[in-house]
Amino acid sequence: MTRATTLTHSHEPPADTVTLTYDDRFRRRIALTGDQGTAFLLDLAEATELRAGDRLLLDDGRTIEVRAAPEDLMRATSPDPHHLIRTAWHVGNRHLPCAIHPDHLILRWDHVIADMLEQLGCTVERIEAPFTPEGGAYGHGRTHSHAH
């Protein structure tokens, strides 16, 4: 099976794309099939956060572009920027992945968290979109241990 062992940059069109959810974009080793049918083994040296637009280099020289799949999410808004900052603190206190924008927060859909956000005074809208939350606190992507 063709293997992808590194990430690369390329201006050439990719041989295929692979569309993955947020959870599926944190990988080290897994058999995948591209959106146009290219089967390959992702075989990285360590677990890596794959971001939309990253290119996987196949051992035959072709590349596969990573795409972020649409997911069931929610957008939390508030007309008061200070209130939105306080809300982001509550979200972070629960260790929830969150994309932070100047005028809204994006989180995975969860009716309990949606209710909490509404109780905190936010307007919550359920949406479907790619999920690309903030990375780890130390600039290394997702933080799964405290070895840092």
SEVOVEX-771895 format. One line per 8 residues: number of its first residue (from 1); their letters; for each residue y, x negated, z negated of N, C-alpha, C. Coordinates in nm, 3 decimals. Layout:
BEGIN
NUM> a> Y/X/Z/Y/X/Z/Y/X/Z  ...
//
This chain:
BEGIN
1> mtrattlt> -0.118/-0.085/0.000/0.000/0.000/0.000/0.124/-0.089/0.000  0.224/-0.048/0.074/0.352/-0.119/0.078/0.416/-0.114/-0.060  0.473/-0.226/-0.102/0.533/-0.234/-0.235/0.683/-0.256/-0.226  0.755/-0.201/-0.324/0.898/-0.227/-0.343/0.910/-0.300/-0.476  0.952/-0.426/-0.472/0.956/-0.506/-0.594/1.097/-0.545/-0.637  1.197/-0.516/-0.552/1.334/-0.552/-0.587/1.432/-0.448/-0.532  1.551/-0.451/-0.591/1.663/-0.374/-0.538/1.742/-0.467/-0.448  1.803/-0.411/-0.345/1.880/-0.492/-0.252/2.002/-0.415/-0.204
9> hsheppad> 2.089/-0.481/-0.132/2.204/-0.416/-0.068/2.184/-0.430/0.082  2.216/-0.327/0.155/2.201/-0.331/0.299/2.301/-0.237/0.364  2.350/-0.279/0.480/2.438/-0.192/0.558/2.362/-0.127/0.672  2.235/-0.164/0.687/2.149/-0.104/0.789/2.102/0.033/0.740  2.074/0.125/0.832/2.019/0.254/0.789/1.884/0.233/0.719  1.858/0.308/0.613/1.730/0.292/0.545/1.615/0.348/0.629  1.495/0.297/0.604/1.376/0.348/0.672/1.343/0.489/0.622  1.381/0.518/0.499/1.351/0.647/0.438/1.441/0.661/0.316
17> tvtltydd> 1.436/0.776/0.254/1.504/0.801/0.127/1.401/0.854/0.029  1.429/0.838/-0.098/1.345/0.899/-0.201/1.440/0.971/-0.297  1.416/1.099/-0.316/1.504/1.182/-0.399/1.435/1.205/-0.533  1.502/1.160/-0.640/1.442/1.161/-0.773/1.536/1.224/-0.875  1.478/1.289/-0.974/1.555/1.342/-1.085/1.603/1.227/-1.174  1.690/1.261/-1.268/1.740/1.162/-1.364/1.624/1.093/-1.436  1.529/1.170/-1.488/1.415/1.110/-1.558/1.333/1.021/-1.467  1.312/1.063/-1.342/1.231/0.986/-1.249/1.302/0.862/-1.196
25> rfrrrial> 1.433/0.849/-1.222/1.508/0.732/-1.176/1.506/0.618/-1.279  1.426/0.630/-1.384/1.409/0.520/-1.479/1.262/0.480/-1.473  1.234/0.379/-1.396/1.095/0.344/-1.366/1.075/0.194/-1.360  0.948/0.158/-1.373/0.904/0.022/-1.345/0.797/0.025/-1.237  0.695/0.110/-1.257/0.583/0.111/-1.162/0.534/0.253/-1.142  0.533/0.297/-1.017/0.484/0.431/-0.982/0.465/0.439/-0.831  0.363/0.512/-0.788/0.345/0.540/-0.645/0.440/0.652/-0.607  0.515/0.632/-0.499/0.613/0.730/-0.454/0.594/0.757/-0.305
33> tgdqgtaf> 0.643/0.870/-0.262/0.647/0.904/-0.120/0.790/0.943/-0.086  0.845/0.879/0.016/0.981/0.905/0.058/0.995/1.045/0.116  1.119/1.086/0.134/1.149/1.220/0.185/1.097/1.240/0.327  1.080/1.132/0.403/1.025/1.142/0.538/0.881/1.096/0.545  0.816/1.076/0.426/0.673/1.048/0.424/0.630/0.905/0.403  0.721/0.813/0.383/0.685/0.673/0.361/0.623/0.658/0.222  0.496/0.621/0.217/0.427/0.599/0.089/0.449/0.454/0.048  0.482/0.433/-0.079/0.502/0.296/-0.128/0.481/0.292/-0.278
41> lldlaeat> 0.455/0.173/-0.329/0.440/0.151/-0.472/0.566/0.086/-0.523  0.637/0.152/-0.612/0.750/0.091/-0.682/0.688/0.000/-0.787  0.717/-0.128/-0.780/0.652/-0.226/-0.868/0.755/-0.329/-0.912  0.847/-0.284/-0.998/0.955/-0.370/-1.045/0.910/-0.454/-1.165  0.978/-0.563/-1.191/0.943/-0.652/-1.301/0.962/-0.586/-1.437  1.061/-0.497/-1.447/1.086/-0.426/-1.573/1.141/-0.287/-1.541  1.134/-0.199/-1.639/1.188/-0.064/-1.620/1.335/-0.076/-1.584  1.373/-0.006/-1.480/1.508/-0.018/-1.425/1.564/0.120/-1.398
49> elragdrl> 1.692/0.136/-1.426/1.758/0.261/-1.390/1.796/0.254/-1.244  1.738/0.344/-1.165/1.769/0.353/-1.023/1.884/0.452/-1.008  1.989/0.409/-0.944/2.107/0.494/-0.925/2.113/0.541/-0.781  2.173/0.657/-0.762/2.192/0.708/-0.626/2.263/0.602/-0.543  2.210/0.575/-0.426/2.266/0.474/-0.338/2.197/0.339/-0.347  2.120/0.315/-0.453/2.045/0.190/-0.463/1.946/0.182/-0.347  1.914/0.060/-0.308/1.814/0.038/-0.204/1.696/-0.038/-0.262  1.578/0.013/-0.234/1.454/-0.054/-0.271/1.407/-0.135/-0.151
57> llddgrti> 1.376/-0.262/-0.170/1.331/-0.348/-0.062/1.179/-0.347/-0.058  1.125/-0.298/0.053/0.980/-0.298/0.072/0.935/-0.437/0.114  0.809/-0.470/0.087/0.760/-0.605/0.119/0.751/-0.630/0.270  0.767/-0.527/0.352/0.770/-0.547/0.498/0.913/-0.556/0.552  1.014/-0.559/0.460/1.153/-0.577/0.500/1.233/-0.448/0.516  1.167/-0.334/0.521/1.239/-0.208/0.531/1.298/-0.174/0.395  1.396/-0.081/0.395/1.454/-0.036/0.269/1.439/0.115/0.254  1.434/0.157/0.131/1.430/0.299/0.093/1.554/0.323/0.008
65> evraaped> 1.635/0.423/0.045/1.754/0.456/-0.033/1.722/0.559/-0.140  1.768/0.535/-0.261/1.748/0.627/-0.372/1.856/0.736/-0.367  1.812/0.860/-0.382/1.905/0.973/-0.392/1.879/1.046/-0.524  1.984/1.104/-0.579/1.972/1.181/-0.703/1.944/1.327/-0.666  1.836/1.380/-0.721/1.797/1.519/-0.693/1.888/1.616/-0.768  1.916/1.731/-0.707/1.987/1.836/-0.782/1.904/1.881/-0.901  1.970/1.907/-1.013/1.900/1.949/-1.135/1.974/2.066/-1.199  1.907/2.133/-1.290/1.963/2.246/-1.364/2.053/2.190/-1.474
73> lmratspd> 2.184/2.205/-1.457/2.282/2.143/-1.546/2.382/2.246/-1.596  2.474/2.199/-1.680/2.585/2.283/-1.723/2.712/2.198/-1.727  2.822/2.266/-1.695/2.955/2.204/-1.699/3.029/2.267/-1.816  3.076/2.183/-1.907/3.155/2.230/-2.022/3.299/2.190/-2.000  3.389/2.287/-2.010/3.532/2.260/-1.990/3.613/2.311/-2.108  3.731/2.254/-2.119/3.828/2.298/-2.219/3.966/2.268/-2.163  4.063/2.357/-2.183/4.199/2.328/-2.133/4.269/2.219/-2.215  4.215/2.184/-2.330/4.276/2.086/-2.420/4.197/1.954/-2.414
81> phhlirta> 4.255/1.846/-2.360/4.183/1.718/-2.351/4.133/1.668/-2.486  4.210/1.686/-2.592/4.166/1.642/-2.725/4.041/1.718/-2.769  4.038/1.846/-2.740/3.920/1.927/-2.773/3.798/1.878/-2.696  3.817/1.843/-2.568/3.705/1.793/-2.488/3.653/1.661/-2.543  3.743/1.576/-2.591/3.701/1.449/-2.653/3.619/1.477/-2.778  3.664/1.570/-2.861/3.588/1.605/-2.982/3.452/1.662/-2.945  3.448/1.742/-2.840/3.320/1.799/-2.795/3.227/1.686/-2.749  3.281/1.589/-2.675/3.199/1.475/-2.631/3.142/1.401/-2.751
89> whvgnrhl> 3.219/1.391/-2.859/3.168/1.327/-2.981/3.047/1.404/-3.034  3.055/1.536/-3.038/2.943/1.617/-3.087/2.820/1.600/-2.998  2.840/1.594/-2.868/2.730/1.572/-2.774/2.667/1.435/-2.799  2.750/1.333/-2.813/2.699/1.198/-2.840/2.628/1.189/-2.973  2.676/1.263/-3.071/2.612/1.265/-3.202/2.469/1.319/-3.195  2.440/1.396/-3.091/2.306/1.450/-3.069/2.227/1.365/-2.970  2.284/1.252/-2.930/2.217/1.157/-2.838/2.174/1.223/-2.708  2.259/1.311/-2.656/2.229/1.379/-2.530/2.290/1.304/-2.413
97> pcaihpdh> 2.214/1.283/-2.306/2.274/1.225/-2.186/2.387/1.316/-2.137  2.499/1.255/-2.099/2.617/1.334/-2.062/2.700/1.255/-1.961  2.744/1.324/-1.857/2.841/1.266/-1.763/2.979/1.311/-1.809  3.066/1.216/-1.832/3.198/1.245/-1.886/3.302/1.231/-1.775  3.375/1.337/-1.751/3.481/1.341/-1.650/3.613/1.371/-1.721  3.726/1.347/-1.657/3.855/1.370/-1.724/3.876/1.513/-1.773  3.816/1.612/-1.705/3.841/1.751/-1.742/3.715/1.833/-1.771  3.598/1.767/-1.775/3.475/1.839/-1.807/3.363/1.742/-1.844
105> lilrwdhv> 3.259/1.799/-1.904/3.137/1.726/-1.936/3.023/1.790/-1.858  2.926/1.710/-1.816/2.807/1.761/-1.748/2.686/1.720/-1.831  2.603/1.820/-1.864/2.481/1.798/-1.941/2.367/1.874/-1.877  2.245/1.839/-1.915/2.130/1.918/-1.871/2.141/2.058/-1.930  2.095/2.157/-1.853/2.098/2.293/-1.903/2.003/2.306/-2.021  2.054/2.362/-2.128/1.977/2.393/-2.247/2.051/2.505/-2.316  1.986/2.620/-2.331/2.056/2.737/-2.386/2.106/2.713/-2.528  2.035/2.634/-2.606/2.079/2.606/-2.743/2.207/2.520/-2.741
113> iadmleql> 2.208/2.418/-2.656/2.326/2.331/-2.646/2.442/2.409/-2.583  2.412/2.493/-2.485/2.518/2.577/-2.424/2.583/2.664/-2.531  2.501/2.722/-2.617/2.555/2.805/-2.725/2.640/2.721/-2.821  2.593/2.600/-2.853/2.670/2.511/-2.941/2.806/2.480/-2.878  2.806/2.447/-2.748/2.932/2.415/-2.680/3.027/2.533/-2.680  2.973/2.652/-2.659/3.057/2.772/-2.663/3.110/2.796/-2.804  3.027/2.773/-2.906/3.072/2.787/-3.045/3.182/2.685/-3.078  3.178/2.571/-3.010/3.282/2.470/-3.029/3.409/2.504/-2.950
121> gctverie> 3.404/2.611/-2.870/3.522/2.656/-2.798/3.528/2.619/-2.651  3.421/2.565/-2.596/3.419/2.529/-2.454/3.378/2.648/-2.369  3.415/2.643/-2.243/3.362/2.734/-2.143/3.246/2.661/-2.078  3.131/2.728/-2.069/3.011/2.665/-2.015/2.969/2.739/-1.888  2.947/2.662/-1.784/2.903/2.717/-1.655/2.773/2.648/-1.616  2.672/2.726/-1.582/2.545/2.670/-1.536/2.559/2.631/-1.389  2.517/2.509/-1.355/2.531/2.459/-1.218/2.403/2.386/-1.176  2.391/2.361/-1.048/2.285/2.275/-0.996/2.353/2.161/-0.921
129> apftpegg> 2.322/2.038/-0.962/2.386/1.920/-0.903/2.305/1.796/-0.942  2.328/1.683/-0.875/2.266/1.559/-0.920/2.320/1.522/-1.058  2.235/1.463/-1.143/2.274/1.427/-1.278/2.284/1.275/-1.289  2.404/1.228/-1.315/2.428/1.084/-1.330/2.512/1.060/-1.456  2.446/1.068/-1.572/2.520/1.053/-1.698/2.563/0.908/-1.723  2.644/0.892/-1.827/2.689/0.760/-1.868/2.569/0.671/-1.900  2.586/0.541/-1.881/2.481/0.445/-1.913/2.479/0.413/-2.061  2.400/0.316/-2.097/2.387/0.276/-2.237/2.515/0.214/-2.291
137> ayghgrth> 2.525/0.212/-2.422/2.645/0.165/-2.490/2.672/0.016/-2.468  2.570/-0.059/-2.429/2.586/-0.203/-2.414/2.586/-0.247/-2.269  2.606/-0.151/-2.178/2.618/-0.184/-2.036/2.488/-0.215/-1.967  2.376/-0.176/-2.026/2.246/-0.206/-1.968/2.171/-0.080/-1.926  2.241/0.023/-1.885/2.172/0.145/-1.846/2.124/0.222/-1.966  2.009/0.282/-1.953/1.957/0.365/-2.063/1.913/0.277/-2.179  1.932/0.328/-2.297/1.897/0.256/-2.418/1.779/0.325/-2.484  1.662/0.263/-2.477/1.541/0.322/-2.533/1.492/0.254/-2.659
145> shah> 1.555/0.145/-2.696/1.515/0.079/-2.820/1.640/0.020/-2.882  1.622/-0.039/-2.994/1.734/-0.102/-3.061/1.720/-0.254/-3.062  1.646/-0.307/-2.966/1.627/-0.451/-2.956/1.756/-0.522/-2.917  1.854/-0.448/-2.863/1.981/-0.509/-2.823/2.062/-0.541/-2.948
//
